[in-house]
Amino acid sequence: MDVNALYLVDATIQKFYGKDYVLRCGLTAIILRIEILLEYINRQFILYQ
């Protein structure tokens, strides 16, 4: 996932949650972790094929 996609995700979350900065950061962090996890699983899958 590239940086531009992350900014897009953050901007989308900001649009919906606006001033609730902590919630926004939390959601962005969760999405980031999911992306990293999926990337890791994908790489493991490729390695074991």
mmCIF file as Biopython writes it, N, C-alpha, C and O atoms, coordinates in Angstrom:
data_model
#
loop_
_atom_site.group_PDB
_atom_site.id
_atom_site.type_symbol
_atom_site.label_atom_id
_atom_site.label_alt_id
_atom_site.label_comp_id
_atom_site.label_asym_id
_atom_site.label_entity_id
_atom_site.label_seq_id
_atom_site.pdbx_PDB_ins_code
_atom_site.Cartn_x
_atom_site.Cartn_y
_atom_site.Cartn_z
_atom_site.occupancy
_atom_site.B_iso_or_equiv
_atom_site.auth_seq_id
_atom_site.auth_asym_id
_atom_site.pdbx_PDB_model_num
ATOM 1   N N  . MET A ? 1  ? 0.852   -1.183  0.000  1.0 0.0 1  A 1 
ATOM 2   C CA . MET A ? 1  ? 0.000   0.000   0.000  1.0 0.0 1  A 1 
ATOM 3   C C  . MET A ? 1  ? 0.893   1.239   0.000  1.0 0.0 1  A 1 
ATOM 4   O O  . MET A ? 1  ? 1.759   1.390   0.862  1.0 0.0 1  A 1 
ATOM 5   N N  . ASP A ? 2  ? 0.677   2.112   -0.962 1.0 0.0 2  A 1 
ATOM 6   C CA . ASP A ? 2  ? 1.551   3.286   -1.055 1.0 0.0 2  A 1 
ATOM 7   C C  . ASP A ? 2  ? 1.054   4.428   -0.168 1.0 0.0 2  A 1 
ATOM 8   O O  . ASP A ? 2  ? -0.056  4.393   0.363  1.0 0.0 2  A 1 
ATOM 9   N N  . VAL A ? 3  ? 1.902   5.427   -0.027 1.0 0.0 3  A 1 
ATOM 10  C CA . VAL A ? 3  ? 1.628   6.555   0.862  1.0 0.0 3  A 1 
ATOM 11  C C  . VAL A ? 3  ? 0.404   7.339   0.405  1.0 0.0 3  A 1 
ATOM 12  O O  . VAL A ? 3  ? -0.384  7.789   1.237  1.0 0.0 3  A 1 
ATOM 13  N N  . ASN A ? 4  ? 0.233   7.509   -0.897 1.0 0.0 4  A 1 
ATOM 14  C CA . ASN A ? 4  ? -0.919  8.244   -1.415 1.0 0.0 4  A 1 
ATOM 15  C C  . ASN A ? 4  ? -2.232  7.592   -1.011 1.0 0.0 4  A 1 
ATOM 16  O O  . ASN A ? 4  ? -3.196  8.280   -0.677 1.0 0.0 4  A 1 
ATOM 17  N N  . ALA A ? 5  ? -2.269  6.265   -1.042 1.0 0.0 5  A 1 
ATOM 18  C CA . ALA A ? 5  ? -3.469  5.540   -0.626 1.0 0.0 5  A 1 
ATOM 19  C C  . ALA A ? 5  ? -3.761  5.786   0.851  1.0 0.0 5  A 1 
ATOM 20  O O  . ALA A ? 5  ? -4.917  5.922   1.252  1.0 0.0 5  A 1 
ATOM 21  N N  . LEU A ? 6  ? -2.702  5.842   1.653  1.0 0.0 6  A 1 
ATOM 22  C CA . LEU A ? 6  ? -2.881  6.113   3.082  1.0 0.0 6  A 1 
ATOM 23  C C  . LEU A ? 6  ? -3.438  7.509   3.326  1.0 0.0 6  A 1 
ATOM 24  O O  . LEU A ? 6  ? -4.311  7.696   4.174  1.0 0.0 6  A 1 
ATOM 25  N N  . TYR A ? 7  ? -2.936  8.475   2.590  1.0 0.0 7  A 1 
ATOM 26  C CA . TYR A ? 7  ? -3.464  9.836   2.719  1.0 0.0 7  A 1 
ATOM 27  C C  . TYR A ? 7  ? -4.930  9.883   2.314  1.0 0.0 7  A 1 
ATOM 28  O O  . TYR A ? 7  ? -5.730  10.591  2.926  1.0 0.0 7  A 1 
ATOM 29  N N  . LEU A ? 8  ? -5.273  9.129   1.287  1.0 0.0 8  A 1 
ATOM 30  C CA . LEU A ? 8  ? -6.658  9.064   0.828  1.0 0.0 8  A 1 
ATOM 31  C C  . LEU A ? 8  ? -7.547  8.459   1.907  1.0 0.0 8  A 1 
ATOM 32  O O  . LEU A ? 8  ? -8.636  8.964   2.180  1.0 0.0 8  A 1 
ATOM 33  N N  . VAL A ? 9  ? -7.076  7.373   2.518  1.0 0.0 9  A 1 
ATOM 34  C CA . VAL A ? 9  ? -7.813  6.735   3.617  1.0 0.0 9  A 1 
ATOM 35  C C  . VAL A ? 9  ? -8.002  7.722   4.764  1.0 0.0 9  A 1 
ATOM 36  O O  . VAL A ? 9  ? -9.104  7.858   5.295  1.0 0.0 9  A 1 
ATOM 37  N N  . ASP A ? 10 ? -6.931  8.405   5.145  1.0 0.0 10 A 1 
ATOM 38  C CA . ASP A ? 10 ? -6.992  9.362   6.247  1.0 0.0 10 A 1 
ATOM 39  C C  . ASP A ? 10 ? -7.950  10.506  5.934  1.0 0.0 10 A 1 
ATOM 40  O O  . ASP A ? 10 ? -8.711  10.942  6.798  1.0 0.0 10 A 1 
ATOM 41  N N  . ALA A ? 11 ? -7.909  10.988  4.701  1.0 0.0 11 A 1 
ATOM 42  C CA . ALA A ? 11 ? -8.793  12.080  4.288  1.0 0.0 11 A 1 
ATOM 43  C C  . ALA A ? 11 ? -10.254 11.642  4.324  1.0 0.0 11 A 1 
ATOM 44  O O  . ALA A ? 11 ? -11.131 12.411  4.718  1.0 0.0 11 A 1 
ATOM 45  N N  . THR A ? 12 ? -10.508 10.401  3.912  1.0 0.0 12 A 1 
ATOM 46  C CA . THR A ? 12 ? -11.873 9.863   3.927  1.0 0.0 12 A 1 
ATOM 47  C C  . THR A ? 12 ? -12.387 9.761   5.360  1.0 0.0 12 A 1 
ATOM 48  O O  . THR A ? 12 ? -13.517 10.149  5.657  1.0 0.0 12 A 1 
ATOM 49  N N  . ILE A ? 13 ? -11.540 9.234   6.239  1.0 0.0 13 A 1 
ATOM 50  C CA . ILE A ? 13 ? -11.919 9.123   7.653  1.0 0.0 13 A 1 
ATOM 51  C C  . ILE A ? 13 ? -12.141 10.507  8.256  1.0 0.0 13 A 1 
ATOM 52  O O  . ILE A ? 13 ? -13.080 10.709  9.026  1.0 0.0 13 A 1 
ATOM 53  N N  . GLN A ? 14 ? -11.278 11.454  7.908  1.0 0.0 14 A 1 
ATOM 54  C CA . GLN A ? 14 ? -11.396 12.820  8.420  1.0 0.0 14 A 1 
ATOM 55  C C  . GLN A ? 14 ? -12.721 13.443  7.989  1.0 0.0 14 A 1 
ATOM 56  O O  . GLN A ? 14 ? -13.349 14.182  8.748  1.0 0.0 14 A 1 
ATOM 57  N N  . LYS A ? 15 ? -13.137 13.132  6.758  1.0 0.0 15 A 1 
ATOM 58  C CA . LYS A ? 15 ? -14.388 13.674  6.238  1.0 0.0 15 A 1 
ATOM 59  C C  . LYS A ? 15 ? -15.576 13.188  7.073  1.0 0.0 15 A 1 
ATOM 60  O O  . LYS A ? 15 ? -16.512 13.943  7.336  1.0 0.0 15 A 1 
ATOM 61  N N  . PHE A ? 16 ? -15.525 11.920  7.485  1.0 0.0 16 A 1 
ATOM 62  C CA . PHE A ? 16 ? -16.635 11.358  8.250  1.0 0.0 16 A 1 
ATOM 63  C C  . PHE A ? 16 ? -16.585 11.713  9.733  1.0 0.0 16 A 1 
ATOM 64  O O  . PHE A ? 16 ? -17.629 11.915  10.354 1.0 0.0 16 A 1 
ATOM 65  N N  . TYR A ? 17 ? -15.370 11.793  10.316 1.0 0.0 17 A 1 
ATOM 66  C CA . TYR A ? 17 ? -15.254 11.988  11.759 1.0 0.0 17 A 1 
ATOM 67  C C  . TYR A ? 17 ? -14.780 13.376  12.159 1.0 0.0 17 A 1 
ATOM 68  O O  . TYR A ? 17 ? -14.843 13.764  13.326 1.0 0.0 17 A 1 
ATOM 69  N N  . GLY A ? 18 ? -14.301 14.121  11.155 1.0 0.0 18 A 1 
ATOM 70  C CA . GLY A ? 18 ? -13.977 15.521  11.372 1.0 0.0 18 A 1 
ATOM 71  C C  . GLY A ? 18 ? -13.073 15.810  12.560 1.0 0.0 18 A 1 
ATOM 72  O O  . GLY A ? 18 ? -11.891 15.468  12.560 1.0 0.0 18 A 1 
ATOM 73  N N  . LYS A ? 19 ? -13.660 16.451  13.581 1.0 0.0 19 A 1 
ATOM 74  C CA . LYS A ? 19 ? -12.877 16.961  14.701 1.0 0.0 19 A 1 
ATOM 75  C C  . LYS A ? 19 ? -12.420 15.871  15.669 1.0 0.0 19 A 1 
ATOM 76  O O  . LYS A ? 19 ? -11.524 16.101  16.481 1.0 0.0 19 A 1 
ATOM 77  N N  . ASP A ? 20 ? -13.031 14.683  15.588 1.0 0.0 20 A 1 
ATOM 78  C CA . ASP A ? 20 ? -12.671 13.619  16.527 1.0 0.0 20 A 1 
ATOM 79  C C  . ASP A ? 20 ? -11.344 12.995  16.100 1.0 0.0 20 A 1 
ATOM 80  O O  . ASP A ? 20 ? -11.298 11.912  15.517 1.0 0.0 20 A 1 
ATOM 81  N N  . TYR A ? 21 ? -10.271 13.717  16.410 1.0 0.0 21 A 1 
ATOM 82  C CA . TYR A ? 21 ? -8.934  13.382  15.899 1.0 0.0 21 A 1 
ATOM 83  C C  . TYR A ? 21 ? -8.427  12.038  16.417 1.0 0.0 21 A 1 
ATOM 84  O O  . TYR A ? 21 ? -7.814  11.273  15.671 1.0 0.0 21 A 1 
ATOM 85  N N  . VAL A ? 22 ? -8.680  11.753  17.684 1.0 0.0 22 A 1 
ATOM 86  C CA . VAL A ? 22 ? -8.195  10.511  18.295 1.0 0.0 22 A 1 
ATOM 87  C C  . VAL A ? 22 ? -8.836  9.312   17.613 1.0 0.0 22 A 1 
ATOM 88  O O  . VAL A ? 22 ? -8.155  8.341   17.284 1.0 0.0 22 A 1 
ATOM 89  N N  . LEU A ? 23 ? -10.137 9.379   17.401 1.0 0.0 23 A 1 
ATOM 90  C CA . LEU A ? 23 ? -10.861 8.306   16.723 1.0 0.0 23 A 1 
ATOM 91  C C  . LEU A ? 23 ? -10.325 8.123   15.305 1.0 0.0 23 A 1 
ATOM 92  O O  . LEU A ? 23 ? -10.134 6.999   14.840 1.0 0.0 23 A 1 
ATOM 93  N N  . ARG A ? 24 ? -10.088 9.234   14.635 1.0 0.0 24 A 1 
ATOM 94  C CA . ARG A ? 24 ? -9.574  9.191   13.269 1.0 0.0 24 A 1 
ATOM 95  C C  . ARG A ? 24 ? -8.210  8.509   13.225 1.0 0.0 24 A 1 
ATOM 96  O O  . ARG A ? 24 ? -7.965  7.645   12.384 1.0 0.0 24 A 1 
ATOM 97  N N  . CYS A ? 25 ? -7.329  8.905   14.135 1.0 0.0 25 A 1 
ATOM 98  C CA . CYS A ? 25 ? -5.992  8.306   14.200 1.0 0.0 25 A 1 
ATOM 99  C C  . CYS A ? 25 ? -6.083  6.825   14.516 1.0 0.0 25 A 1 
ATOM 100 O O  . CYS A ? 25 ? -5.339  6.013   13.966 1.0 0.0 25 A 1 
ATOM 101 N N  . GLY A ? 26 ? -7.006  6.479   15.412 1.0 0.0 26 A 1 
ATOM 102 C CA . GLY A ? 26 ? -7.211  5.088   15.779 1.0 0.0 26 A 1 
ATOM 103 C C  . GLY A ? 26 ? -7.637  4.259   14.588 1.0 0.0 26 A 1 
ATOM 104 O O  . GLY A ? 26 ? -7.101  3.176   14.351 1.0 0.0 26 A 1 
ATOM 105 N N  . LEU A ? 27 ? -8.602  4.767   13.838 1.0 0.0 27 A 1 
ATOM 106 C CA . LEU A ? 27 ? -9.094  4.051   12.659 1.0 0.0 27 A 1 
ATOM 107 C C  . LEU A ? 27 ? -8.009  3.912   11.606 1.0 0.0 27 A 1 
ATOM 108 O O  . LEU A ? 27 ? -7.858  2.853   10.996 1.0 0.0 27 A 1 
ATOM 109 N N  . THR A ? 28 ? -7.256  4.976   11.395 1.0 0.0 28 A 1 
ATOM 110 C CA . THR A ? 28 ? -6.165  4.938   10.419 1.0 0.0 28 A 1 
ATOM 111 C C  . THR A ? 28 ? -5.121  3.904   10.832 1.0 0.0 28 A 1 
ATOM 112 O O  . THR A ? 28 ? -4.611  3.156   9.998  1.0 0.0 28 A 1 
ATOM 113 N N  . ALA A ? 29 ? -4.808  3.869   12.128 1.0 0.0 29 A 1 
ATOM 114 C CA . ALA A ? 29 ? -3.834  2.905   12.647 1.0 0.0 29 A 1 
ATOM 115 C C  . ALA A ? 29 ? -4.321  1.466   12.470 1.0 0.0 29 A 1 
ATOM 116 O O  . ALA A ? 29 ? -3.551  0.577   12.106 1.0 0.0 29 A 1 
ATOM 117 N N  . ILE A ? 30 ? -5.618  1.253   12.734 1.0 0.0 30 A 1 
ATOM 118 C CA . ILE A ? 30 ? -6.197  -0.086  12.559 1.0 0.0 30 A 1 
ATOM 119 C C  . ILE A ? 30 ? -6.119  -0.515  11.102 1.0 0.0 30 A 1 
ATOM 120 O O  . ILE A ? 30 ? -5.733  -1.644  10.801 1.0 0.0 30 A 1 
ATOM 121 N N  . ILE A ? 31 ? -6.487  0.392   10.193 1.0 0.0 31 A 1 
ATOM 122 C CA . ILE A ? 31 ? -6.438  0.086   8.757  1.0 0.0 31 A 1 
ATOM 123 C C  . ILE A ? 31 ? -5.006  -0.227  8.331  1.0 0.0 31 A 1 
ATOM 124 O O  . ILE A ? 31 ? -4.769  -1.159  7.563  1.0 0.0 31 A 1 
ATOM 125 N N  . LEU A ? 32 ? -4.054  0.560   8.837  1.0 0.0 32 A 1 
ATOM 126 C CA . LEU A ? 32 ? -2.635  0.318   8.551  1.0 0.0 32 A 1 
ATOM 127 C C  . LEU A ? 32 ? -2.198  -1.068  8.999  1.0 0.0 32 A 1 
ATOM 128 O O  . LEU A ? 32 ? -1.522  -1.784  8.262  1.0 0.0 32 A 1 
ATOM 129 N N  . ARG A ? 33 ? -2.592  -1.444  10.224 1.0 0.0 33 A 1 
ATOM 130 C CA . ARG A ? 33 ? -2.217  -2.756  10.752 1.0 0.0 33 A 1 
ATOM 131 C C  . ARG A ? 33 ? -2.811  -3.870  9.918  1.0 0.0 33 A 1 
ATOM 132 O O  . ARG A ? 33 ? -2.146  -4.873  9.659  1.0 0.0 33 A 1 
ATOM 133 N N  . ILE A ? 34 ? -4.055  -3.708  9.494  1.0 0.0 34 A 1 
ATOM 134 C CA . ILE A ? 34 ? -4.699  -4.715  8.644  1.0 0.0 34 A 1 
ATOM 135 C C  . ILE A ? 34 ? -3.947  -4.846  7.326  1.0 0.0 34 A 1 
ATOM 136 O O  . ILE A ? 34 ? -3.704  -5.956  6.854  1.0 0.0 34 A 1 
ATOM 137 N N  . GLU A ? 35 ? -3.578  -3.711  6.733  1.0 0.0 35 A 1 
ATOM 138 C CA . GLU A ? 35 ? -2.829  -3.721  5.476  1.0 0.0 35 A 1 
ATOM 139 C C  . GLU A ? 35 ? -1.493  -4.448  5.635  1.0 0.0 35 A 1 
ATOM 140 O O  . GLU A ? 35 ? -1.114  -5.258  4.789  1.0 0.0 35 A 1 
ATOM 141 N N  . ILE A ? 36 ? -0.786  -4.151  6.722  1.0 0.0 36 A 1 
ATOM 142 C CA . ILE A ? 36 ? 0.512   -4.783  6.979  1.0 0.0 36 A 1 
ATOM 143 C C  . ILE A ? 36 ? 0.340   -6.286  7.178  1.0 0.0 36 A 1 
ATOM 144 O O  . ILE A ? 36 ? 1.125   -7.082  6.663  1.0 0.0 36 A 1 
ATOM 145 N N  . LEU A ? 37 ? -0.693  -6.668  7.929  1.0 0.0 37 A 1 
ATOM 146 C CA . LEU A ? 37 ? -0.979  -8.080  8.175  1.0 0.0 37 A 1 
ATOM 147 C C  . LEU A ? 37 ? -1.293  -8.811  6.875  1.0 0.0 37 A 1 
ATOM 148 O O  . LEU A ? 37 ? -0.789  -9.909  6.638  1.0 0.0 37 A 1 
ATOM 149 N N  . LEU A ? 38 ? -2.121  -8.203  6.036  1.0 0.0 38 A 1 
ATOM 150 C CA . LEU A ? 38 ? -2.474  -8.817  4.753  1.0 0.0 38 A 1 
ATOM 151 C C  . LEU A ? 38 ? -1.250  -8.978  3.863  1.0 0.0 38 A 1 
ATOM 152 O O  . LEU A ? 38 ? -1.091  -9.995  3.187  1.0 0.0 38 A 1 
ATOM 153 N N  . GLU A ? 39 ? -0.395  -7.975  3.868  1.0 0.0 39 A 1 
ATOM 154 C CA . GLU A ? 39 ? 0.843   -8.024  3.092  1.0 0.0 39 A 1 
ATOM 155 C C  . GLU A ? 39 ? 1.732   -9.164  3.575  1.0 0.0 39 A 1 
ATOM 156 O O  . GLU A ? 39 ? 2.311   -9.896  2.772  1.0 0.0 39 A 1 
ATOM 157 N N  . TYR A ? 40 ? 1.834   -9.305  4.900  1.0 0.0 40 A 1 
ATOM 158 C CA . TYR A ? 40 ? 2.640   -10.361 5.509  1.0 0.0 40 A 1 
ATOM 159 C C  . TYR A ? 40 ? 2.097   -11.744 5.131  1.0 0.0 40 A 1 
ATOM 160 O O  . TYR A ? 40 ? 2.858   -12.626 4.732  1.0 0.0 40 A 1 
ATOM 161 N N  . ILE A ? 41 ? 0.778   -11.926 5.258  1.0 0.0 41 A 1 
ATOM 162 C CA . ILE A ? 41 ? 0.138   -13.204 4.907  1.0 0.0 41 A 1 
ATOM 163 C C  . ILE A ? 41 ? 0.375   -13.519 3.433  1.0 0.0 41 A 1 
ATOM 164 O O  . ILE A ? 41 ? 0.686   -14.653 3.071  1.0 0.0 41 A 1 
ATOM 165 N N  . ASN A ? 42 ? 0.228   -12.519 2.606  1.0 0.0 42 A 1 
ATOM 166 C CA . ASN A ? 42 ? 0.430   -12.674 1.165  1.0 0.0 42 A 1 
ATOM 167 C C  . ASN A ? 42 ? 1.853   -13.141 0.861  1.0 0.0 42 A 1 
ATOM 168 O O  . ASN A ? 42 ? 2.051   -14.036 0.039  1.0 0.0 42 A 1 
ATOM 169 N N  . ARG A ? 43 ? 2.835   -12.543 1.514  1.0 0.0 43 A 1 
ATOM 170 C CA . ARG A ? 43 ? 4.240   -12.924 1.302  1.0 0.0 43 A 1 
ATOM 171 C C  . ARG A ? 43 ? 4.518   -14.336 1.790  1.0 0.0 43 A 1 
ATOM 172 O O  . ARG A ? 43 ? 5.238   -15.088 1.134  1.0 0.0 43 A 1 
ATOM 173 N N  . GLN A ? 44 ? 3.951   -14.705 2.939  1.0 0.0 44 A 1 
ATOM 174 C CA . GLN A ? 44 ? 4.119   -16.062 3.462  1.0 0.0 44 A 1 
ATOM 175 C C  . GLN A ? 44 ? 3.531   -17.075 2.486  1.0 0.0 44 A 1 
ATOM 176 O O  . GLN A ? 44 ? 4.121   -18.125 2.229  1.0 0.0 44 A 1 
ATOM 177 N N  . PHE A ? 45 ? 2.378   -16.748 1.956  1.0 0.0 45 A 1 
ATOM 178 C CA . PHE A ? 45 ? 1.685   -17.621 1.015  1.0 0.0 45 A 1 
ATOM 179 C C  . PHE A ? 45 ? 2.530   -17.849 -0.238 1.0 0.0 45 A 1 
ATOM 180 O O  . PHE A ? 45 ? 2.628   -18.968 -0.742 1.0 0.0 45 A 1 
ATOM 181 N N  . ILE A ? 46 ? 3.136   -16.770 -0.730 1.0 0.0 46 A 1 
ATOM 182 C CA . ILE A ? 46 ? 3.993   -16.862 -1.922 1.0 0.0 46 A 1 
ATOM 183 C C  . ILE A ? 46 ? 5.234   -17.711 -1.621 1.0 0.0 46 A 1 
ATOM 184 O O  . ILE A ? 46 ? 5.660   -18.513 -2.452 1.0 0.0 46 A 1 
ATOM 185 N N  . LEU A ? 47 ? 5.810   -17.529 -0.424 1.0 0.0 47 A 1 
ATOM 186 C CA . LEU A ? 47 ? 7.006   -18.284 -0.035 1.0 0.0 47 A 1 
ATOM 187 C C  . LEU A ? 47 ? 6.761   -19.787 0.009  1.0 0.0 47 A 1 
ATOM 188 O O  . LEU A ? 47 ? 7.623   -20.574 -0.381 1.0 0.0 47 A 1 
ATOM 189 N N  . TYR A ? 48 ? 5.595   -20.179 0.481  1.0 0.0 48 A 1 
ATOM 190 C CA . TYR A ? 48 ? 5.327   -21.603 0.688  1.0 0.0 48 A 1 
ATOM 191 C C  . TYR A ? 48 ? 4.726   -22.308 -0.517 1.0 0.0 48 A 1 
ATOM 192 O O  . TYR A ? 48 ? 4.372   -23.485 -0.433 1.0 0.0 48 A 1 
ATOM 193 N N  . GLN A ? 49 ? 4.608   -21.619 -1.614 1.0 0.0 49 A 1 
ATOM 194 C CA . GLN A ? 49 ? 4.036   -22.262 -2.802 1.0 0.0 49 A 1 
ATOM 195 C C  . GLN A ? 49 ? 5.092   -22.987 -3.603 1.0 0.0 49 A 1 
ATOM 196 O O  . GLN A ? 49 ? 4.783   -23.583 -4.635 1.0 0.0 49 A 1 
#
